[in-house]
Amino acid sequence: MDGIVSGVVPDAYLKELGVNGWSDLTTHSPYSYLQEPYESRSPEALRQDYPQLYSGASGPTPRALAAASTPSGAFFYFLQPQLWEDIAAEPNGYFEASLDERVQGQHVKQLSRELKHQQFKAKSLEDIREEVQRMPILEARELCVFIGLLLARSVVPNKEKLANHWKTREEGAIPRGRFGRFMTRDRFMHISRNLHFSSNGDPRAATDRSRKLRPVVDALQDRFAAGYTPPAVMAFDHERLPSRSTFNLMRVYIKDKPHKWGTNLFMLCFSNFSILFEVFCVKKERSGQRSSADQKSDPAAVVRNLKQVFGPTAPPNGEMRLVVMDRFYSSVPLSMQLLTVGFNSIGTVRTDRQGLSTKLIPKKLAGDKKKPPKIKRLGHVQPDRIVRRDKLTREQHEVACPRIVKDYQTYMDGVDVHDQLRLQRYSLQLCIKYKKNYKGLFLGLVDLAIIDSYIVFNAARAASNLLKTSYIEFLKQLHLELCQLRDEDWEGLIVDETFQATPLKDKNTVRIRRRSHTPILNDEWRRGNNNQGRKRRTRACTVCSLLKGAGTGRCGDSVQKPMAWCVFLCEKKRHTLKGKLLSCFDIWHKSWRNGALAPAPQHGGKRTIRARAPAQHPAQGNDSDEDSRHESIVGNSRQQKRARRVVTD
């Protein structure tokens, strides 16, 4: 008994079990069962098939539901602000430690460029060092903005070049210049280049293969377990973080996977929620460990993770839970060991496992590939039905099967759905490539947290009698809330994890539209000729710039974006649209709907409309003059909000 509890079962006992420990195999025809009308399975049938099954509460914890009123609240419940503070401290130290190497590398590149281009002059080492050190230290809030921009890239990918997200020159319907509203390109690249999560001087660096990500892994494991109460039925399977880097000591090869190379994670899931995960560190996680039993093998990982969640012993009230697994983990000794700690188990099994009787494995006859397989019944296993599609006719029909097979197919899809959400469409890990493998693996772990956040967020909406949101809508709202984080929001999150930084927009609010919209004379001045007096500054009309012909000369500067802060227009009626002679002011606001329907330039060039901030005036005059000036220039309130983000960022 002690050997079964510890997972070490003697080989002689397993051989004896394979010969005399199994009942004889019986067969029956499913024809009579299929002729009877199908009776749906009652909710209590599961507890009848698996006695003493857990019947208590399960699902997201009340604290997790309270934090998940917004997407960012659910996100910060699993990836807590303090974790981001710890992560932000490591890149700053890594930047200082690698400063000399980075300065030397830039100097070598500039010298090689100087040889190719004579007009280019390389900077000295001191100048390069001073320029690099001028970069401000990394803050935790900036890391969250960085993740928000990567979410935007995963939703609307740009396969051409990462830097094109900051490109301001418009090219037809291709979106440009959006990322610069929240973070500059150089700052984004600086954060991406210096991502680091653990010190290289950590004592575990010599033995722990996952030490690069160990702080993030430990933090996520604690939060996943704290945010969800395990149900009665769970699935145990492995998930994959794609990684082809040869420097990744944890990568394994599985030929039947979409991503053949990657790092495996042992996952304990239910309804695609990850309750617990463990990084698979290949043969040895720590080189100094030796044991007679293989504590890193696949069956041992099942027991180890279940004990971490539920404790080392069975519950005193005798309640059991059901664990579903595939043949990668299942074995006869594992099933016996799980029974001693309070778990039933079902799953497929490899035919070469020790302790499995050869009588249970029917021999395959020659030429029976296209014949329907015979249904085997194992003792008390009740028959049930599943729907199958015929490969030749493509028609669906019912097939009899043991109920245990239907249970396996019903509860084993949790990890598969988790994989589909994380890898098939919107993945942070797949939207950007890194030379250093641990950076991509970190984004894969963030993907896990985002999926769990999405599940808890929908659970909170269901508890409030609200409709569930789709995964893409959740990602879009999450990226908005992360990109718009302010310093005061971050301070509130540090104090209280349930603090809501940017609440959702209330759909019941009434939009107030401005009824009167009149032009105002431009109040910008410049020095006169010979620095005598002053003259009113003249700006080019936006409509005239777009509608001018190829042979028409330019008349000064143009304005940038349709929703910019200042849009300069003229009152002259010089253009005809739909047979009407209109002023540029009426064309912009009425015909073009405040610039949203502005056409491409008629002179054949690219559409370049540059944004301008409002003129800075001395603090004089009353508030009503300032309000009227801004009201007439800016337009409606929605333009004001967009313009502030363009100007301030």
C-alpha positions in Angstrom: 0.0 0.0 0.0 2.8 2.4 0.8 4.3 1.8 -2.7 0.9 2.6 -4.3 0.6 5.9 -2.3 4.1 6.9 -3.4 3.6 5.9 -7.0 6.3 3.2 -6.9 4.6 -0.2 -7.8 6.7 -3.3 -8.1 7.0 -4.8 -11.6 6.1 -8.2 -10.3 2.8 -7.0 -8.9 1.9 -5.3 -12.2 2.7 -8.4 -14.2 0.5 -10.5 -11.9 -2.2 -7.8 -12.2 -2.1 -8.0 -16.0 -2.7 -11.8 -15.9 -5.2 -12.3 -13.1 -6.4 -8.9 -12.1 -9.0 -8.3 -14.8 -12.4 -9.8 -15.5 -13.2 -11.5 -18.7 -14.2 -9.3 -21.7 -17.8 -9.6 -22.7 -19.4 -8.3 -25.9 -23.0 -7.5 -26.9 -24.8 -6.1 -30.0 -25.9 -2.5 -29.9 -28.8 -3.1 -32.3 -31.5 -3.6 -29.6 -30.3 -0.5 -27.7 -30.4 1.7 -30.8 -34.0 0.7 -31.5 -35.1 2.1 -28.2 -35.9 5.9 -27.9 -33.1 7.9 -26.4 -33.4 9.1 -22.8 -31.5 12.1 -21.9 -29.0 11.8 -19.1 -30.2 13.3 -15.8 -27.9 15.7 -13.9 -27.6 13.2 -11.1 -26.5 10.4 -13.4 -22.9 11.5 -13.2 -22.9 11.0 -9.5 -24.4 7.6 -9.9 -21.7 6.5 -12.2 -19.0 8.0 -10.1 -20.0 7.6 -6.4 -19.1 10.3 -3.8 -18.5 12.9 -6.4 -17.9 16.4 -5.2 -21.1 18.5 -5.0 -19.9 21.8 -3.5 -19.5 25.2 -5.1 -17.2 25.8 -8.0 -16.2 28.5 -10.4 -14.6 31.9 -10.1 -14.1 33.1 -6.6 -16.1 36.1 -5.3 -13.0 38.3 -5.2 -12.2 37.4 -8.8 -15.8 38.3 -9.9 -15.6 41.6 -8.1 -12.4 42.6 -9.9 -13.8 41.4 -13.3 -16.3 44.2 -13.8 -14.1 45.5 -16.6 -11.6 43.7 -18.9 -8.7 45.5 -17.3 -9.9 44.6 -13.9 -9.9 40.9 -14.7 -6.5 41.2 -16.4 -4.9 42.9 -13.3 -6.5 40.3 -11.0 -4.3 37.5 -12.6 -1.3 39.7 -13.6 -1.3 41.9 -10.6 0.2 45.5 -10.6 2.9 44.4 -8.1 4.1 41.8 -10.6 4.4 44.5 -13.3 6.4 46.6 -10.8 8.8 43.7 -10.2 9.1 43.0 -13.9 9.8 46.7 -14.6 12.7 46.7 -12.1 14.6 43.9 -13.9 14.9 45.6 -17.3 16.4 48.7 -15.7 19.1 46.6 -14.1 19.6 44.6 -17.2 20.0 47.8 -19.2 22.7 49.1 -16.9 24.6 45.7 -16.9 24.6 45.5 -20.8 25.3 49.2 -21.4 29.0 48.7 -22.4 28.2 45.9 -24.8 25.3 47.9 -26.4 27.4 51.1 -26.8 30.2 49.1 -28.4 27.8 47.4 -30.8 26.3 50.7 -31.9 29.7 52.2 -32.4 30.8 49.3 -34.7 27.6 49.6 -36.8 28.2 53.4 -37.2 31.8 52.8 -38.3 30.7 50.3 -40.9 28.1 52.7 -42.1 30.7 55.5 -42.3 32.8 53.3 -44.7 29.8 52.8 -47.0 28.5 56.4 -46.9 31.1 59.1 -46.8 28.6 61.8 -45.8 27.8 59.9 -42.6 30.0 60.6 -39.5 30.2 58.0 -36.7 29.8 59.3 -33.2 32.3 58.7 -30.5 31.8 56.1 -27.7 31.2 58.9 -25.2 28.5 60.5 -27.3 26.8 57.2 -27.9 26.9 56.4 -24.2 25.5 59.8 -23.3 22.7 59.4 -25.8 21.8 55.9 -24.6 21.8 56.9 -20.9 19.4 59.7 -21.7 16.6 57.1 -22.0 14.4 57.4 -18.9 13.9 54.3 -16.7 11.2 51.9 -17.4 7.9 52.1 -15.5 5.3 49.4 -14.8 2.6 51.5 -16.4 4.6 51.6 -19.6 4.8 47.8 -19.7 1.0 47.7 -19.6 0.8 50.2 -22.5 3.3 48.0 -24.3 1.0 44.9 -23.9 -1.9 47.0 -25.0 -0.2 47.9 -28.3 0.7 44.3 -28.9 -2.9 43.4 -28.4 -3.8 46.0 -31.1 -1.2 44.4 -33.4 -2.7 40.9 -32.8 -6.1 42.2 -33.7 -5.0 44.2 -36.7 -1.7 42.6 -37.8 0.8 44.4 -40.0 2.9 41.7 -41.7 5.0 44.2 -43.6 7.1 45.8 -40.8 6.6 46.5 -37.1 7.7 50.1 -37.5 4.9 50.8 -39.9 2.5 51.1 -37.0 4.1 54.5 -36.3 4.1 55.5 -40.0 2.1 58.7 -40.4 1.9 58.9 -44.2 -1.5 57.4 -45.2 -1.7 54.8 -47.9 -5.3 54.3 -49.0 -7.3 52.2 -46.6 -4.3 50.9 -44.7 -4.4 52.3 -41.1 -1.3 54.3 -40.2 0.0 56.4 -37.3 -2.1 54.9 -34.5 0.6 53.6 -32.2 2.3 57.0 -31.9 -0.7 58.3 -30.0 0.1 56.1 -27.0 3.9 55.5 -27.2 6.8 56.6 -29.4 8.5 54.1 -31.6 11.9 54.4 -29.9 10.3 53.9 -26.5 8.5 50.8 -27.7 11.7 49.4 -29.1 13.6 50.2 -25.9 11.0 48.3 -23.8 11.0 45.4 -26.3 14.8 45.2 -26.4 15.3 45.3 -22.6 12.6 42.8 -21.5 14.0 40.8 -18.6 12.3 38.9 -15.7 15.0 37.5 -13.4 18.5 38.4 -12.4 21.3 36.4 -14.0 23.0 36.3 -10.6 20.1 34.2 -9.1 21.5 31.1 -7.4 18.9 29.0 -9.3 20.3 30.0 -12.6 22.7 27.1 -12.7 20.0 24.4 -12.0 16.6 25.7 -13.0 16.0 25.5 -16.8 13.0 27.8 -16.5 14.7 30.4 -14.3 14.4 33.1 -16.9 10.6 33.1 -16.4 10.4 31.7 -12.8 9.0 34.9 -11.1 6.2 35.1 -13.7 5.4 31.4 -13.6 5.2 31.4 -9.8 3.0 34.5 -9.7 0.6 33.2 -12.3 0.3 29.8 -10.6 -0.7 31.4 -7.3 -3.3 33.7 -9.0 -4.9 31.0 -11.2 -5.4 28.8 -8.1 -6.7 31.7 -6.0 -9.2 32.9 -8.7 -11.1 29.7 -9.3 -12.7 27.0 -7.2 -12.1 23.6 -8.9 -15.2 21.7 -9.9 -16.0 18.0 -9.6 -14.7 17.1 -13.1 -11.4 18.3 -14.5 -9.1 17.6 -17.4 -5.4 17.2 -17.3 -3.5 17.7 -20.6 -0.5 19.5 -21.9 -0.4 22.8 -23.8 2.4 24.2 -26.0 4.2 27.5 -26.2 5.7 27.6 -29.7 9.4 28.1 -29.7 11.9 27.0 -32.4 15.0 28.5 -30.8 17.9 26.1 -30.2 18.8 28.1 -27.1 15.5 27.1 -25.5 16.5 24.2 -23.2 12.8 23.3 -22.5 11.7 22.8 -26.1 10.4 19.4 -27.3 9.4 18.0 -30.7 5.9 16.6 -31.4 5.3 15.9 -35.0 1.5 15.9 -34.9 1.1 19.4 -33.5 0.6 22.6 -35.6 3.7 24.0 -33.9 6.0 21.1 -33.8 8.7 22.7 -31.6 7.8 24.3 -28.4 7.7 24.3 -24.6 5.1 22.0 -23.0 2.9 23.1 -20.1 1.1 20.6 -17.8 -2.4 22.0 -17.6 -5.2 21.3 -15.1 -8.3 22.8 -16.8 -12.1 22.9 -16.7 -14.3 24.5 -19.3 -11.1 26.0 -20.9 -10.2 27.7 -17.7 -6.6 27.0 -16.6 -6.7 26.2 -12.9 -2.9 25.3 -12.7 0.0 24.9 -15.1 3.5 23.7 -14.8 6.4 24.2 -17.2 7.8 21.0 -18.5 11.6 21.2 -18.2 12.5 18.2 -20.3 14.6 15.5 -18.6 15.8 17.3 -15.5 14.7 20.6 -14.0 17.4 20.7 -11.5 20.6 18.8 -12.1 21.3 18.1 -8.4 18.1 16.1 -7.9 18.2 12.2 -7.9 15.4 9.9 -6.9 14.6 6.2 -7.4 11.2 7.2 -8.8 10.9 9.5 -11.8 9.4 12.6 -10.2 9.4 14.6 -13.5 7.6 12.0 -15.7 4.1 12.6 -17.0 2.1 10.4 -14.5 4.1 12.0 -11.6 3.2 15.5 -13.0 -0.5 14.6 -12.6 -0.2 13.7 -8.9 2.2 16.5 -8.2 -0.2 19.2 -9.6 -3.3 17.7 -8.0 -1.6 17.7 -4.6 -0.5 21.3 -5.0 -4.2 22.3 -5.5 -6.0 20.0 -3.2 -3.4 18.9 -0.6 -1.3 15.8 -0.1 -4.2 13.7 1.4 -7.7 12.8 0.5 -10.5 15.0 1.9 -11.8 13.8 5.3 -15.4 13.8 4.2 -14.7 11.2 1.5 -15.7 13.4 -1.5 -14.1 12.4 -4.8 -13.2 14.4 -8.0 -13.0 13.0 -11.5 -9.8 13.6 -13.5 -9.9 13.1 -17.3 -6.6 12.5 -19.2 -5.3 11.1 -22.4 -2.9 8.2 -23.0 0.1 10.6 -22.6 -0.4 10.4 -18.8 -2.8 7.5 -18.0 -1.5 4.2 -16.6 -2.6 1.5 -14.2 -0.3 2.6 -11.3 -1.4 6.2 -11.7 -5.1 5.3 -11.4 -4.4 3.3 -8.3 -2.4 6.2 -6.8 -5.1 8.7 -7.6 -7.7 6.6 -5.7 -5.6 6.8 -2.6 -5.7 10.6 -2.6 -9.4 11.0 -3.5 -9.6 11.1 -7.3 -11.4 8.9 -9.9 -9.9 8.9 -13.4 -11.0 8.0 -16.9 -9.1 8.3 -20.1 -7.5 6.5 -23.0 -4.5 4.3 -22.4 -1.5 2.9 -24.3 -1.7 -0.8 -24.9 1.9 -1.3 -23.8 1.4 0.0 -20.2 2.3 -2.4 -17.4 -0.6 -3.9 -15.6 -3.0 -3.7 -18.5 -4.5 -7.1 -19.5 -4.0 -8.2 -23.1 -7.6 -9.7 -22.9 -9.0 -6.1 -23.1 -7.3 -5.4 -26.4 -9.3 -7.1 -29.3 -7.2 -8.3 -32.2 -7.6 -6.4 -35.4 -8.8 -8.6 -38.3 -7.5 -8.1 -41.8 -9.7 -6.1 -44.2 -12.0 -4.6 -41.5 -11.0 -1.0 -42.0 -14.3 0.1 -43.5 -16.5 -2.0 -41.2 -18.0 -0.4 -38.1 -16.1 -1.4 -35.0 -17.7 -3.7 -32.4 -18.7 -2.0 -29.2 -17.1 -3.6 -26.2 -18.7 -3.3 -22.8 -16.6 -3.4 -19.7 -18.7 -4.8 -16.8 -21.0 -2.2 -15.4 -20.3 0.5 -18.0 -23.7 1.7 -19.3 -24.3 2.2 -23.1 -24.9 5.6 -24.5 -25.0 7.3 -27.9 -22.9 9.8 -29.8 -23.3 11.4 -33.2 -20.8 10.5 -35.9 -20.4 11.7 -39.5 -19.9 9.0 -42.2 -16.7 9.6 -44.2 -18.3 8.5 -47.5 -21.8 10.0 -47.4 -21.0 12.9 -45.0 -24.3 12.2 -43.2 -24.6 12.2 -39.4 -25.9 9.2 -37.6 -26.1 7.8 -34.1 -23.5 5.3 -32.9 -23.7 3.3 -29.7 -20.7 3.6 -27.3 -20.0 3.1 -23.6 -21.0 6.0 -21.5 -17.4 6.3 -20.2 -16.3 7.1 -23.8 -18.9 9.9 -24.0 -17.8 11.3 -20.7 -14.2 11.4 -21.9 -15.1 13.3 -25.1 -17.3 15.7 -23.2 -14.8 16.8 -20.5 -11.5 16.5 -22.4 -12.0 19.5 -24.6 -11.0 22.2 -22.0 -7.3 22.4 -23.0 -8.1 22.2 -26.7 -10.4 25.2 -26.5 -7.7 27.0 -24.5 -5.2 26.3 -27.3 -7.6 27.5 -30.0 -8.3 30.8 -28.3 -4.6 31.3 -27.7 -2.9 30.3 -30.9 -5.3 30.2 -33.8 -6.3 33.9 -34.1 -5.2 36.6 -31.6 -1.9 35.7 -30.0 0.6 38.0 -28.4 3.3 35.4 -28.8 2.8 35.0 -32.5 2.3 38.6 -33.4 6.0 39.5 -32.7 9.2 37.5 -33.1 12.2 37.7 -30.7 15.7 36.3 -30.9 15.7 35.6 -27.2 13.3 32.7 -26.6 12.2 33.7 -23.1 10.6 36.9 -24.3 8.2 35.0 -26.6 7.5 32.5 -23.9 6.6 35.4 -21.6 4.0 36.6 -24.1 2.6 33.1 -24.3 2.1 33.1 -20.5 0.4 36.5 -20.8 -1.9 34.9 -23.4 -2.9 32.3 -20.8 -3.7 35.0 -18.3 -5.8 36.9 -20.9 -7.9 33.8 -21.7 -8.6 33.2 -18.0 -9.4 36.9 -17.6 -11.9 36.6 -20.5 -13.6 33.6 -18.9 -13.9 35.2 -15.5 -15.1 38.5 -17.2 -17.9 36.6 -18.9 -18.8 34.8 -15.7 -19.1 38.2 -14.0 -21.4 39.4 -16.7 -23.5 36.3 -16.5 -23.8 36.8 -12.7 -25.1 40.3 -13.4 -27.7 39.1 -16.0 -25.7 40.6 -18.9 -25.0 39.1 -22.3 -21.6 37.5 -22.8 -19.1 39.3 -25.0 -17.0 37.7 -27.7 -13.3 37.2 -27.4 -12.4 39.8 -30.0 -14.6 42.4 -28.3 -12.9 41.6 -25.0 -9.5 42.1 -26.6 -10.4 45.4 -28.2 -11.8 46.8 -25.0 -8.8 45.5 -23.0 -6.3 47.1 -25.3 -8.1 50.4 -25.0 -8.0 50.3 -21.2 -4.4 49.3 -21.1 -3.3 52.0 -23.6 -5.1 54.7 -21.7 -3.7 54.0 -18.3 -2.7 57.2 -16.5 -0.3 57.6 -13.6 -3.2 58.2 -11.1 -4.9 55.1 -12.4 -1.8 53.1 -11.7 -1.4 54.4 -8.2 -5.0 53.3 -7.5 -4.3 49.8 -8.9 -1.3 49.5 -6.6 -3.4 50.2 -3.5 -6.5 48.1 -4.5 -6.5 45.4 -7.2 -10.3 45.9 -7.6 -9.8 49.6 -8.6 -11.3 50.2 -12.0 -9.0 52.4 -14.0 -11.1 53.1 -17.1 -14.7 52.0 -16.8 -16.7 50.8 -19.8 -18.6 53.4 -21.7 -22.2 53.6 -20.6 -24.4 52.8 -23.6 -27.4 54.6 -22.0 -25.7 58.0 -22.0 -27.1 60.5 -24.4 -24.6 62.2 -26.7 -24.9 66.0 -26.7 -24.4 67.4 -30.2 -23.4 71.0 -30.7 -26.2 72.8 -32.5 -24.3 75.9 -33.6 -20.9 75.7 -35.3 -19.5 78.9 -36.6 -16.0 79.8 -37.9 -13.7 82.1 -36.0 -10.8 84.2 -37.3 -7.4 82.6 -36.7 -5.8 84.2 -33.7 -2.2 83.4 -34.5 0.4 86.2 -35.0 3.9 86.5 -36.3 6.4 89.3 -36.5 6.1 91.8 -39.3 8.7 92.7 -41.8 12.0 93.8 -40.3 10.7 92.7 -37.0 8.4 95.7 -36.8 4.9 95.2 -35.6 3.0 92.0 -36.1 0.9 90.3 -38.7 -1.8 87.7 -38.5 -0.5 84.2 -39.5 -2.1 82.8 -42.6 -2.8 79.0 -42.8 -3.6 77.0 -45.9 -7.1 75.8 -46.3 -7.5 72.1 -45.9 -10.2 71.7 -48.5 -8.3 73.8 -51.1 -5.2 71.7 -50.5 -7.1 68.4 -51.2 -9.0 69.7 -54.2 -6.3 71.7 -55.9 -5.3 70.4 -59.4 -1.9 69.1 -60.5 -0.8 72.4 -62.0 -2.0 74.5 -59.1 0.7 75.9 -56.8 0.6 75.2 -53.1 -0.6 78.0 -50.9 1.3 77.4 -47.7 1.1 74.6 -45.1 -1.6 72.0 -45.0 -3.4 70.5 -42.0 -3.0 66.9 -41.0 -5.8 64.6 -39.8 -9.5 65.0 -40.3 -10.1 64.8 -36.5 -7.1 67.0 -35.6 -7.3 69.9 -33.0 -7.1 72.8 -35.4 -8.6 72.6 -38.9 -8.0 75.7 -40.9 -10.7 76.5 -43.5 -11.6 79.5 -45.7 -15.0 81.1 -46.2 -14.7 81.7 -49.9 -17.1 79.8 -52.2 -14.7 78.5 -54.9 -15.5 74.8 -55.2 -18.5 73.1 -56.7 -19.9 69.8 -55.3 -23.0 68.1 -56.7 -23.8 71.2 -58.7 -23.6 73.6 -55.7 -21.1 76.3 -55.1 -20.0 75.9 -51.5 -17.5 77.4 -49.2 -14.7 75.3 -47.8 -16.2 75.5 -44.4 -19.5 74.0 -45.6 -17.7 71.3 -47.6 -15.6 70.2 -44.7 -18.4 70.0 -42.1 -21.5 69.1 -44.2 -20.4 67.3 -47.4 -17.3 65.6 -45.9 -18.8 65.1 -42.3 -16.0 66.9 -40.4 -13.4 65.3 -42.7 -14.5 61.7 -42.3 -15.3 61.5 -46.0 -12.5 63.6 -47.3 -11.3 62.3 -50.7 -7.8 61.7 -51.9 -5.9 64.7 -53.3 -6.7 65.5 -56.9 -3.1 66.4 -57.8 -2.2 62.7 -57.7 0.1 62.7 -54.6 -0.4 60.9 -51.4 -2.8 62.2 -48.8 -0.7 64.1 -46.3 -2.7 66.0 -43.7 -0.5 67.1 -40.8 -1.9 67.6 -37.3 -1.4 71.0 -35.6 -1.8 71.8 -31.9 -3.6 75.0 -31.0 -1.7 78.2 -30.7 -0.3 79.0 -27.3 -1.6 82.3 -26.1 -0.6 84.3 -23.0 -2.9 83.9 -20.0 -5.1 86.9 -20.5 -8.8 87.5 -21.2 -11.8 85.8 -19.7 -12.7 82.2 -19.9 -15.6 82.8 -22.2 -13.3 84.0 -25.0 -11.1 80.9 -24.7 -14.2 78.6 -24.7 -15.6 80.2 -27.8 -12.3 80.0 -29.6 -11.9 76.3 -28.9 -15.5 75.6 -29.7 -15.4 77.2 -33.1 -12.1 75.7 -34.1 -12.3 72.2 -32.8 -15.8 71.1 -33.6 -17.7 68.6 -31.6 -16.6 67.0 -28.3 -15.5 63.8 -29.9 -13.0 65.7 -32.0 -11.6 67.3 -28.8 -11.0 64.0 -27.1 -9.2 62.5 -30.1 -7.2 65.7 -30.6 -5.9 65.7 -27.0 -4.6 62.2 -27.4 -2.8 63.1 -30.7 -1.2 66.2 -29.3 -0.2 65.1 -25.8 1.2 61.8 -26.9 
